[in-house]
Amino acid sequence: MKATLILANGSVFRGQSIGAAADRVCEMVFNTSMTGYQEILTDPSYAGQGIVMSYPLIGNYGVNHEDSESQRPWASAFVVRHLAPRGSNFRCEGDLDSYLKEYDITGIEGVDTRALTRILRSQGTMNGMITCAEHFHMEDCLARVRAYRVEGTVERVTRSAPQVYPAVAEQRLRVALLDYGVKQNMIRCLQDRGCQVTVYPAHTAARTILEGGFDGVMLSNGPGDPADNDGLIREVRALYDSDLPLFAVCLGHQLLALATGASTRKMTFGHRGGNHPVRDVASGRAFITSQNHGYVVTRDSVDPAVAEISHVNVNEGSVEGLRYVRPDCFTVQFHPEAAPGPQDTEDLFDRFVEMMLHPTARRKGGAR
């Protein structure tokens, strides 16, 4: 079956339908990763978006349940140059096309994804529509595409009730994790370090956590514009005003920045892939990181009396981390639970654990 991708700027790409055959309108973004397509599809931060994979061969090792970062994929659409018809790997449990169909993800293959990526990189992220209709009215499609907005995504991806994950090693600490769209490996990184993790729905009141006897709080990654979440920002501010150790990643990093007076802005095309170099300002060391974000904390809005910039993007200098003057509080924009480079940043979880074991601040609500 033929399929057509229509961008908001009027560009048209024709190819073959993969996955579900339903029309789909979403924000089109590109990812430069060569592998990890299942982890990408199941990252809740992609809710409301269509993913363009710039690498030309996707699906060659199939899919399996172990590689999922959440209970289901959250992307709205998937665009590839060539979809492997079957997976070749000893862990393979099925092919990618069937997986897309199972979860109602509309896709298209046979598209020049590198040319498409160049458009999104030069003109910026824009909305698009995939349709399998043989005949369509271009102006009607463009009207639908241009009217679309990514919104309400945190409510869509967060869990409905708290869930407790026991420590894998001997339990030393209790952590409250706010689920704005958390990836499963983030929970595992805490479990492996002796933390019992209680994962709460995004809109949980700060009071519930502060009265829960926890040793620390983690704010997760998630989708959408951080500035749309006024209610979440108020609760994050209440957590900041306590003296519990705080560690935040991606959307959580942005929400805490907004809660403390900084601002965020939408990037031209964002950072999505497993090859983004980040420099630790204090040590001067650079790390290859996994990233997935379209918004960033505005550098000039960071008040030095509140926080200092701890990490910067090597390519263009954007803010990748903040170290707060308030004791036992730091945040990063990238994903430390991922492992894309020879020297990775999972040690940030060790830093968080050390803060909880030996807190600088006098404890008000946490139990030891």
C-alpha positions, 0 to 999 in steps of 0.5 A: 500500500502506498503512503504519503508524508506531508510536511507543514511547509508543503513538502511531500514524500511518497513511499510505502505504508508500514505499521497501521494504515490510519492517517496520523498528524504529529510533530515530526522530529529526527533521530540520528541513532543507528540502533536502539529503535525499540528503546526510542519508540518506547520512550514516553518523551516521544508522545505526540511525535513522529520519528524520522530515523536518519540511519537508512536501515531499521528493524534488522534485529527485530524486537523483544520485550526486554528492550522496551523502556515502558509498557508500550511505544508512545510515538505517533508515527515512524519514518524509515528509509528501509524497513528490514522485513525480518529480524536477525538476532538470537534475542529477536521475538518478532519483526518491527512492522508487526510491532508497529501494527500491534500498537497502531503506529502509522509508518512509511518507508522508502522515504529519503530520510536524510533529505527529510532530516536536512529539511527538519534541521535547516527549517526546524521541527515541524508538523506532518501527516502520514496518509495512505489515501490515494486521493487527498485534498492538499489544502485540507491536509495542510490545515490539519497539519498546521493546526496540530499542537503537542499538548497534554502529553505528560497526563497521557504517559504518566501512570495512574497509581503509585508503584513500588520497585524493590531494591535489587541489592541490599536496600539502603535507601528509599527514593520517590520518583515522579513519573513525567514519562520515566524510562524503565532503565532509570528505575533500574539504575536506582534499584541496582544501587540499593534503592527501593523506588516508589514511582508516583503519578506526575500530579502527585502533591509534594506534601505526599512525598515530603510526608513519605519518609523518603531519602531523596526525590528524582524527577524523570524525563517526559514529553512536551513543552515544560512551560505548559505544566504550571501545576507540576512546576508549583509542586516541584518548587515545594520539593525544592523548598524542602531539604530532601536531595533532588536529582532531575533529568530532561523534563524534570531538569527543565521543570526545576529550572522553571520552578526556580525562576529560569526560563526555557525555549524551544530549540530549532530541531532539538537533540535526539540521538545517541551521539551528543557530546557534553562537557562537564564544566568543572572537570573539563571532561567530555562525554558522549550522551543519549538525548531526546529533547526539543526544549532547553533551559535558556542560558542567560536566565540562570541566576548564579545566586540560584544555580550554576551551569555544570554541563554544556553541549560541546556542539553549540553550548546549550545548557546540559546541566545545573548545580544548585546553590541549594544543598544536595540538588543537581539536574541534567538535560541528557539521559544518564541511564543510557550507555552510548559511549565508551565512558558514560554518565551513569555515575550521576546516580552514584552521586545522587546515592552519595547525597542521600547517604550523607546529606549536606542539608539538615533533614526535615522530612526524610527518614534515615 
